[in-house]
Amino acid sequence: MFAKVKSAVFIDSLKLELSSFADSPVKGILRDETGSICSEVELKGDEKNPELVWKGLNNLPYGVYTLELIKGEEEMKMRLVKRV
């Protein structure tokens, strides 16, 4: 795993912590329960600041989402919940 999410529950932003650094950024895709893409982002961290914040998720409806993180050839998926 090259990243971990601080909490599986979010309101308006997601906090990620990178465990490895390289030149390639992390691409994030957030999908709803039907598999539709709701939001996409490219984030890049460094050794001084391993924590990344994905902002602007306050307009998404409440519910269950799948977060896909892609860094080079590596890919991670995890289930998240947006709540009040």
N, C-alpha and C positions, 0 to 999 in steps of 0.2 A: 504494500500500500504506500502510495506516495503522498497521500493527504488524508486528513481526518476532519470530519465535521464536528464543530464544538457541541452542537445540539441537534437532535433529529427533529426538533420542533422549532419552527420559525414564525415570525410575524411579518417583518418587512425587509429583513436581510439575513444572509447566511454568513457565518464565520467559518473559514476553513484554515487549517494549519498544514503547511507543506512539510513533509519529512525529508525531502531530497530536493536539491536545486540543480538546474541545468539551464541551458540557453532557451529551451523550448517553454513557452507559456502553458498554463493549464486551461483547457477549453471546458467550459461547463455548459451542460444542457439540462434544463428542467422541463420534465414532461408531466402532463396531467394523467389521470387514470385511464384515459382513452388512448394515450400514447402520443398525443399532439404536443408539439414543442410550444411551451409557454414563454420561455426566456432562454437566451444564450448569452454567454460572456466569455471573454478571454482575460485571464488574470496572470500576473507574473509577480513572484515573490523573490526575495533575496535572503542571504544568510542573516542579515541584520533584522529583517522583518518577515518571519515565516508565516505570519497570520495575514490572510486575505479576507476582504469583506465584499460580498456580492450584494450590492444595494439595489433598490428600486423594485422590490418584490411586493410592495404594499398594494398594488392594483390587482394582484392575483386573487381569485376566489379561495375561500377556505376549503381545505380538503387534503387528500393524499397525493403526493408527487413522487416521481422518480428522478433522482439526481444522477446524471452521468458525468463523470470527470474523465477527461482524456488528456494524457501527457505523452506525446510521442507515440510509441507502440503500446503503452500501458493504458488500461481502461478500468474504471471502477464504477459500480452502480450501487446506490443505496436508496432506501425508502425514507421520505420525509413527510412531515405533517405541518400544514399551515393552520394556525389557530388564531383566535382573538387575542 
